[in-house]
Amino acid sequence: MNRRNTNSNSTSSASSMEDATIATYNQQHTPLLSTNDAVTTVHPIFTNGNEETQSMPTPSSPPKHKVRSRHGRASDSPNASTKSQVNGTTTINIINNFGFGSTNHFSSWGKKHRQHQNKRGKHGWCVLRTLLAVLLVVWVGAMVIVMGTVPVHPPPSSASGEVHGDGQSDEGVLQPKRTSIAGVTASLRGMKDDNEKEPSDSTSVNNSTDEQDDRENTTPEEGAEVFQSILKNPTDFKFNTPIAPSCDIPVDTHDLAFTLVTQLSNDRLWMIPYHCKRWGEHPISIAVFSNRRADDVKEQLVKEGCNAEYLNVQTVSKTKYDPTGTEYPVNILRNLALSAVKTTHVVYADVDFWPASNLHSILTKQNVKERMASDNKLATVIPAFQMNRRCKEWRDCRDKNIPFMPENKSALLTLVSKKQASSFDPTNQGGHGSTKYITWRDQEAGTFKDLPCIKSNRYEPYLAFRYCSDLPPFQAGFTGYGKNKMTWAMQLRRTGYLFSQLGGAFFVHYPHLDSKAREEWNKKPELLQKHGSVDAIPGEDKEQIDWGSFKRARVDALFLDFRDWLDEEVKDESRLPMCANAQNDDQRLWVQPPNNSASSRK
């Protein structure tokens, strides 16, 4: 089953961000969604400073007369018009030429001339009104032509008009599933030749400054269009994070600080107070997928124990973005939460991974800060573990699980020794298998262990890293479950990030039930369930399967597009190679790359 080998080049114009709801603005740019404790930054709109009024030519006129100007000065003029100096530019008052303005009598012309002037005055008003009407018609016509070239986005199908934070209503409906199926199905069914390329509209990485300027001047209404564009163009991959501070700014260890960043849906909001408790009174930035207002969410969390001074909350409307609950915009939420960071460094983890209570104290050890300040592209691995569910029945038994969630290394190793916890995730060795768990067991807190190589492209550890403009973003085209974080880790490695695991620190996974997005990912064609693997399905039967209707196949196709883009457009500056015995991850794909593709490799 071949897919078209598209070459989807990325532009560096702004992102992140689909038809979103916004609580407030970030301090470095105008964010596309809202936060309730960030300070609004208004960026000026620059216009040309000097405007000159062009002088109009003087029409032919009766014999020269001395007339009284509008400023009360007598002046010689070839006709009844007047001249005045405005801002150093000569302007000609031609009103008198239409018969009103000066009331001087020209005795040499006599009574008939005065009567003629009165008639001209009446006609002058008519002429002026006619000119104004013509100008108005021309202006309206021009606006119609201009507006006809601008894409018109449909109004929301939802009548709720959910409003968050800044009082701006959402505009437009994002339909990621519908738009992504159309393009991916064509790829899955080989509707184009493998060597055929899409027209390129990409720009170089050097245009990141222009992208930042566009983002800074983005209004909430324009932001909705940006987000809609992201989901309509999932292969519009991004190189970096231009809204972040420059990586060229040196970091002093005294200024080095961390923000805990995460994203979540409203049904997991109850976990945040546990993060607040374990992380301590230090900055936390969260993006919540909820129809609630950001300030309402923050008020609840503060009542449950979080410190309002350190907590930043942003929300994205669930009704607008994912009414079915299967296309959770995970990477948009991650980028959004990152956009509110004000510290030099970030610790990122999904909300179901709870930090050790001493994570912040380990990160702020002097030797740790010195190492992280010395390398902008150091990705510090925080090993991830998982605790087994404490109840046998398939339910979320919080009353039994929470008391056993380990807060320190000693408690964690005790659970591991009892086989009640393990490294994350035994069923997916590629996901965290490159982390040296056995080494970590005896590794002293605050020490680093550089990883020598990566065993799988699916490696997706949770990391501490510097937040600056060279940082690759989470690719927003990946929604729902599957490959949304591993692609970010792949881009980090490609752009020269070195992975080194930190001793003593860890995250532990809470044993929650499967989400709707995971359930959507797990759906399989009947023939695949029958034969067990894609390769085992007979060729004719394989062609009859509508692969584009399955989430996993669509994600696989998008992943291959991303990998081709990474190989072709992103300079290879990697400092961390693949291991000699690395897994062949392509064997797990439902959609196989063409044999002649550069992506047909480990």
C-alpha positions in Angstrom: 0.0 0.0 0.0 1.8 3.1 -1.3 1.1 6.7 -0.5 1.9 9.7 -2.6 5.3 11.2 -1.7 4.3 14.7 -1.0 6.8 17.4 -0.4 4.9 19.7 2.0 7.2 22.5 2.6 6.7 24.7 5.6 6.4 28.4 5.8 7.6 30.2 8.9 4.5 32.4 9.0 2.3 32.0 11.9 1.0 29.2 13.8 0.4 27.6 16.0 -2.6 28.4 16.7 -7.0 27.1 14.4 -10.3 28.7 15.4 -9.5 29.1 19.1 -11.0 30.9 22.1 -8.7 33.2 24.0 -8.5 34.4 27.6 -5.8 37.1 27.4 -2.6 38.0 25.6 1.0 36.8 26.1 3.7 39.4 26.9 5.8 38.7 23.8 3.2 38.5 21.1 -0.6 38.6 20.7 -1.5 35.0 21.5 -4.3 33.3 19.6 -6.0 32.1 22.8 -6.7 33.7 26.2 -4.9 33.7 29.5 -6.2 35.2 32.6 -3.1 36.6 34.2 -0.9 37.7 31.4 -0.4 41.4 30.7 -1.9 42.6 27.4 0.8 43.9 25.1 -0.4 46.2 22.3 2.0 46.5 19.4 1.7 49.8 17.4 0.7 49.8 13.8 3.2 51.9 11.9 2.1 54.3 9.1 3.9 56.7 6.9 4.8 59.7 9.0 4.7 62.5 6.4 1.7 63.0 4.2 1.9 65.7 1.5 -1.0 67.4 -0.1 -0.3 67.8 -3.8 -0.9 71.3 -5.2 -3.6 71.5 -7.9 -3.0 73.5 -11.0 -4.6 76.8 -11.3 -7.3 77.0 -14.0 -7.6 79.8 -16.5 -9.6 82.7 -15.1 -10.9 86.3 -15.7 -8.5 89.2 -15.5 -6.4 89.6 -12.4 -8.2 91.0 -9.3 -7.0 91.7 -5.8 -9.1 89.6 -3.5 -9.3 88.9 0.2 -7.8 85.5 1.2 -9.3 83.2 3.8 -6.7 84.4 6.3 -7.8 88.0 5.8 -4.8 89.0 3.7 -5.1 90.7 0.4 -3.4 88.8 -2.3 -3.0 88.9 -6.0 -4.5 85.8 -7.6 -5.2 85.0 -11.2 -8.7 83.9 -10.3 -11.1 83.7 -7.4 -9.3 80.8 -5.8 -7.0 81.2 -2.7 -3.7 79.7 -1.5 -2.7 78.7 2.0 0.4 77.1 3.5 -0.3 73.9 5.4 2.6 72.0 7.1 5.0 73.6 4.6 3.0 72.4 1.6 1.1 74.7 -0.6 -2.6 73.8 -0.9 -4.9 75.6 -3.3 -8.4 76.4 -2.2 -10.5 75.8 -5.3 -13.8 76.2 -3.6 -14.2 79.6 -5.1 -14.0 78.2 -8.5 -17.3 76.4 -7.8 -19.0 79.7 -6.9 -18.8 79.9 -3.2 -16.2 81.3 -0.8 -15.2 84.9 -1.7 -18.0 87.5 -1.8 -16.0 90.3 -3.5 -17.8 92.4 -6.1 -16.0 92.8 -9.4 -17.3 96.2 -10.4 -15.8 95.9 -13.8 -18.0 93.0 -14.6 -21.2 94.7 -13.5 -24.5 93.4 -12.4 -24.8 90.7 -15.0 -21.6 89.1 -13.7 -22.9 89.1 -10.2 -26.1 87.3 -11.3 -23.9 84.9 -13.2 -21.9 84.2 -10.0 -25.1 83.4 -8.1 -26.1 80.9 -10.7 -22.6 79.3 -10.6 -23.0 79.0 -6.8 -26.1 76.8 -7.2 -24.4 74.8 -9.9 -21.3 74.4 -7.8 -23.1 72.6 -5.0 -24.6 70.2 -7.6 -21.2 69.5 -9.1 -19.6 68.9 -5.7 -22.3 66.5 -4.7 -22.0 64.6 -7.9 -18.2 64.3 -7.5 -18.6 63.0 -4.0 -21.2 60.4 -5.1 -19.0 59.2 -7.9 -16.0 58.8 -5.5 -18.2 56.9 -3.1 -19.4 54.5 -5.9 -15.7 54.0 -7.0 -14.6 53.3 -3.4 -17.4 50.8 -2.8 -16.6 49.0 -6.1 -13.0 48.7 -5.2 -13.8 47.3 -1.7 -16.0 44.7 -3.3 -13.3 43.6 -5.7 -10.7 43.4 -2.8 -13.0 41.5 -0.5 -13.7 39.1 -3.3 -10.1 37.9 -3.2 -10.1 37.2 0.5 -11.1 33.7 1.7 -14.4 33.8 3.5 -14.7 31.5 6.4 -18.1 30.1 7.3 -19.7 31.1 10.6 -19.8 28.7 13.5 -22.2 25.8 13.2 -22.5 25.9 17.0 -24.9 28.5 18.3 -23.2 28.7 21.6 -20.6 31.4 20.6 -18.4 30.4 23.5 -16.5 33.3 24.9 -13.4 33.2 27.1 -11.4 35.7 29.0 -11.2 38.7 26.7 -14.8 38.6 25.7 -14.1 37.7 22.0 -16.4 35.1 20.4 -15.0 32.3 18.3 -15.5 32.6 14.6 -15.4 29.7 12.1 -15.6 26.0 12.7 -12.5 23.8 12.5 -13.1 20.4 10.9 -9.8 18.7 11.3 -11.1 15.2 10.7 -12.9 16.0 7.5 -10.1 18.1 6.0 -7.4 15.6 6.9 -9.2 12.6 5.6 -9.6 14.0 2.1 -5.9 14.6 1.6 -4.7 11.5 3.4 -7.1 9.2 1.6 -5.7 10.3 -1.7 -2.2 9.5 -0.4 -3.3 6.1 0.9 -4.9 5.0 -2.3 -2.0 6.2 -4.5 -4.0 8.7 -6.5 -0.7 10.4 -7.4 2.6 9.1 -8.7 5.1 8.6 -5.9 7.6 11.0 -7.6 5.0 13.7 -8.1 5.6 16.8 -6.0 3.1 19.4 -4.7 3.9 23.0 -5.7 6.0 24.5 -3.0 5.1 27.7 -1.2 7.6 27.4 1.6 10.0 30.1 2.7 13.4 29.7 4.5 13.9 29.5 8.2 15.4 33.0 8.1 12.0 34.5 7.7 11.2 33.7 11.4 11.4 37.4 12.2 8.6 38.2 9.7 6.5 35.4 11.2 7.0 36.9 14.7 5.9 40.3 13.5 2.8 38.8 11.9 2.0 37.0 15.2 2.5 40.1 17.2 -0.1 42.0 15.2 -2.6 39.2 15.1 -6.1 40.0 16.4 -8.4 37.3 17.9 -10.4 37.2 14.7 -7.3 36.7 12.6 -6.1 34.2 15.2 -9.2 32.0 14.5 -8.2 32.0 10.8 -4.7 31.0 11.7 -5.8 28.0 13.6 -8.3 27.1 10.9 -5.4 27.2 8.4 -3.3 24.9 10.6 -5.9 22.2 10.7 -6.7 22.5 7.0 -3.1 22.2 6.2 -1.7 19.5 8.5 1.5 19.2 6.5 2.4 22.9 6.9 5.2 21.9 9.2 7.1 24.5 11.2 10.9 24.9 11.8 11.1 26.8 15.1 9.3 29.0 17.7 9.8 32.6 16.6 7.6 34.0 19.4 10.1 32.8 22.0 13.1 34.9 23.1 16.3 34.7 21.0 18.6 31.8 21.8 21.5 34.2 21.2 20.8 35.9 24.6 23.2 34.3 27.1 21.7 32.8 30.3 23.3 33.4 33.6 22.8 30.7 36.2 21.4 33.3 38.6 18.6 34.0 36.1 17.9 30.4 35.1 14.5 29.3 36.2 11.9 26.7 35.2 8.2 26.6 34.3 6.2 23.4 34.5 4.1 23.2 31.3 1.3 20.8 30.6 -2.0 20.4 28.7 -5.2 18.6 29.6 -8.9 18.1 29.0 -11.4 19.4 31.5 -12.1 15.8 32.8 -8.5 15.7 34.1 -8.5 19.1 35.7 -8.6 17.4 39.1 -4.9 16.4 38.6 -3.6 19.9 38.6 -3.7 20.5 42.3 -1.4 17.5 42.8 1.0 19.0 40.3 0.9 22.3 42.2 1.7 20.5 45.4 4.6 18.5 44.0 6.1 21.3 42.0 5.8 23.8 44.8 5.5 27.6 44.5 7.1 27.9 41.1 5.6 28.9 37.7 3.1 26.6 36.1 1.5 27.1 32.6 -1.4 25.0 31.6 -3.7 24.9 28.5 -7.1 23.4 29.1 -9.4 21.9 26.5 -12.7 23.2 27.9 -15.7 25.4 27.2 -15.2 27.1 30.5 -13.6 30.5 30.9 -10.0 30.6 31.8 -10.6 32.7 34.9 -13.2 30.3 36.1 -10.8 27.4 35.8 -8.1 29.2 37.6 -10.5 30.3 40.4 -11.4 26.6 41.0 -7.7 25.5 41.0 -6.8 28.2 43.5 -9.5 27.0 45.8 -8.1 23.5 45.5 -4.6 24.5 46.6 -2.7 26.1 43.6 -1.1 29.5 44.1 -2.7 32.1 41.9 0.6 34.0 41.7 2.4 31.2 39.9 -0.4 29.6 37.9 -1.2 30.6 34.3 -4.3 29.2 32.7 -5.4 29.3 29.1 -8.4 27.6 27.5 -9.5 26.2 24.1 -13.1 25.7 23.3 -14.0 22.0 23.1 -17.3 22.7 21.3 -15.5 24.5 18.5 -12.5 22.3 18.0 -13.6 18.8 18.7 -17.3 18.2 19.4 -16.9 14.5 18.8 -14.0 14.1 21.3 -11.8 12.1 18.9 -9.5 14.9 17.4 -8.1 16.3 20.6 -5.8 19.2 19.5 -3.0 18.1 21.7 -0.1 19.9 20.0 -2.0 23.2 19.7 -2.5 23.0 23.4 1.1 22.2 24.1 2.3 25.2 22.0 -0.3 27.4 23.6 0.9 26.5 27.1 4.5 27.1 26.0 3.6 30.5 24.7 2.9 31.8 28.2 6.4 30.8 29.6 8.4 33.7 31.0 11.3 31.7 32.5 14.5 30.7 30.7 13.7 27.0 30.8 10.7 24.6 30.7 9.8 21.2 32.1 7.2 19.6 29.9 5.0 16.6 30.7 1.4 15.6 30.0 -0.9 16.0 32.9 -1.2 12.3 33.6 2.5 12.2 34.4 3.0 13.6 37.9 6.4 15.0 38.9 8.5 13.8 41.8 8.2 16.2 44.8 11.9 17.0 44.6 12.0 17.6 40.8 12.4 21.4 41.1 15.0 21.2 43.8 17.1 18.8 41.7 16.8 21.0 38.6 18.0 24.1 40.5 21.1 22.5 41.8 24.1 24.6 40.8 25.8 22.0 38.7 22.5 21.3 36.9 21.9 24.9 36.1 25.5 25.4 34.9 25.2 22.4 32.5 21.8 23.7 31.2 23.0 27.3 30.8 26.1 26.1 28.8 24.1 24.4 26.1 21.0 25.9 24.5 20.3 22.5 22.9 20.5 20.3 25.9 17.4 18.1 26.2 17.4 16.9 29.8 15.5 13.6 30.1 13.3 13.1 33.1 12.7 9.3 33.2 9.0 8.2 33.2 7.5 5.4 35.2 4.0 4.0 35.6 2.1 2.8 38.6 -0.3 -0.2 38.2 -4.0 0.4 38.8 -4.9 -0.5 42.4 -8.3 -1.9 41.6 -9.1 -4.9 39.5 -12.2 -3.6 37.9 -12.0 -1.3 34.8 -12.7 2.0 36.5 -10.8 5.1 37.8 -10.5 4.2 41.5 -8.8 7.4 42.6 -9.4 6.7 46.3 -7.1 3.7 45.9 -4.6 5.0 43.3 -3.7 8.5 44.6 -2.3 7.4 48.1 0.2 5.1 46.3 1.4 7.6 43.7 5.1 7.8 44.6 6.5 11.2 45.4 10.2 10.3 45.8 12.7 7.8 44.4 12.6 5.6 47.5 8.8 5.1 47.3 9.0 4.5 43.5 11.7 1.8 43.8 9.7 0.1 46.5 6.7 -0.2 44.1 9.0 -1.4 41.4 10.4 -4.1 43.7 6.9 -5.3 44.4 6.0 -5.2 40.7 3.4 -2.6 41.3 5.3 -0.1 39.1 7.6 -0.2 36.1 9.3 1.9 33.5 6.9 3.5 31.0 5.5 1.8 28.8 6.4 -2.0 28.6 4.0 -2.5 25.7 5.8 0.2 23.6 9.5 -0.3 24.0 10.3 2.3 21.4 8.6 5.1 23.3 10.9 5.3 26.3 13.3 2.3 25.7 16.3 4.6 25.0 16.3 5.9 28.6 18.8 4.1 30.7 16.5 3.0 33.5 19.0 0.6 35.2 21.7 3.3 35.2 19.2 5.7 36.6 18.4 3.4 39.6 21.9 4.0 40.9 22.5 7.4 39.4 23.1 10.2 42.0 20.5 13.0 42.1 21.5 16.0 40.0 24.0 14.1 37.8 23.8 13.7 34.0 24.1 10.6 31.9 24.3 11.4 28.2 22.5 8.9 25.9 24.9 7.4 23.4 22.3 6.6 20.8 18.6 6.2 20.1 17.0 2.8 19.7 13.8 4.0 18.0 12.4 6.9 16.1 9.4 6.5 18.4 11.5 7.7 21.4 9.5 10.4 23.2 10.8 11.2 26.7 9.6 14.1 28.9 12.2 16.8 28.9 13.6 19.9 30.5 14.9 22.4 28.0 15.6 26.1 27.2 12.6 28.0 25.8 14.0 30.1 23.0 13.4 30.8 19.3 15.4 27.9 17.9 13.2 25.4 19.7 11.1 23.3 17.3 7.4 23.5 18.0 5.0 20.6 18.4 3.6 20.1 14.9 0.0 21.2 15.1 -1.2 19.0 12.3 -1.0 16.0 14.6 -4.3 15.8 16.6 -5.8 13.1 18.7 -3.7 10.1 19.7 -0.6 9.0 18.0 2.9 10.3 16.9 2.2 13.8 18.2 5.2 13.9 20.6 7.6 11.5 19.0 7.8 13.7 15.9 8.8 16.6 18.1 11.6 14.5 19.6 12.7 13.5 16.1 13.0 17.2 15.1 14.9 18.0 18.3 17.5 15.4 17.4 17.7 16.5 13.8 18.4 20.1 14.8 21.2 19.2 17.2 19.7 18.6 20.6 21.7 16.3 22.9 19.7 14.1 25.2 21.0 13.5 28.7 19.1 11.9 31.6 19.0 13.5 35.0 19.6 11.4 38.1 17.1 11.4 41.0 14.2 13.1 39.1 11.2 11.3 37.5 7.6 11.5 36.4 5.1 8.8 37.3 2.0 8.0 35.2 -1.4 7.9 36.8 -3.3 4.8 35.7 -6.3 6.5 34.0 -8.8 4.9 31.6 -8.4 5.2 27.9 -9.5 8.5 26.4 -11.9 8.8 23.4 -8.9 9.8 21.3 -7.1 6.6 22.2 -10.2 4.5 21.5 -10.4 6.2 18.1 -6.8 5.2 17.5 -7.4 1.6 18.5 -10.1 1.0 15.8 -9.0 -1.4 13.1 -10.5 -2.8 9.8 -12.1 -6.2 10.2 -9.6 -7.7 7.8 -6.7 -6.4 9.9 -8.3 -7.9 13.0 -8.7 -11.2 11.1 -5.2 -11.5 9.6 -3.3 -9.8 12.5 -1.0 -7.5 10.3 -1.2 -5.4 7.2 1.3 -7.6 5.4 -0.8 -10.7 6.0 -3.9 -9.2 4.2 -4.2 -10.5 0.6 -3.4 -7.7 -1.9 -6.9 -7.5 -3.5 -8.6 -7.4 -0.1 -6.1 -4.8 1.1 -7.0 -2.5 -1.8 -10.7 -2.7 -0.8 -10.1 -1.2 2.7 -10.9 2.5 3.1 -7.8 3.2 5.1 -8.5 6.9 5.2 -11.4 6.3 7.5 -9.2 5.0 10.2 -7.3 7.4 12.5 -4.2 5.3 12.7 -3.8 5.1 9.0 -4.3 8.9 8.6 -1.6 9.6 11.3 0.8 7.1 9.7 0.4 8.9 6.3 0.9 12.3 8.0 4.0 11.0 9.8 5.6 9.8 6.6 5.0 13.3 5.1 6.6 14.8 8.2 9.6 12.5 8.0 10.1 13.4 4.3 9.9 17.1 5.1 12.4 16.6 8.0 14.9 14.8 5.7 14.6 17.2 2.8 14.1 20.6 4.5 15.8 20.6 7.9 19.5 20.6 8.0 21.0 17.6 9.7 22.9 18.9 12.8 22.3 15.8 15.0 24.6 15.0 17.8 22.8 11.9 18.8 22.8 8.9 16.3 20.5 6.0 15.9 21.8 2.8 17.5 23.2 0.2 15.3 20.5 -2.2 16.5 17.7 0.4 16.2 14.2 -0.9 15.6 12.7 -0.8 12.1 9.8 1.4 13.0 8.3 1.2 9.5 7.2 -2.3 10.2 4.6 -0.9 12.6 3.1 1.4 10.0 -0.2 0.7 8.3 0.8 2.9 5.5 4.2 1.9 4.0 6.5 4.4 2.3 7.5 3.8 -1.3 10.6 1.7 -1.9 12.4 4.6 -3.5 11.6 7.0 -0.7 14.3 8.4 1.5 12.1 7.5 4.4 12.4 3.8 3.8 14.8 3.3 6.6 15.0 2.9 10.3 
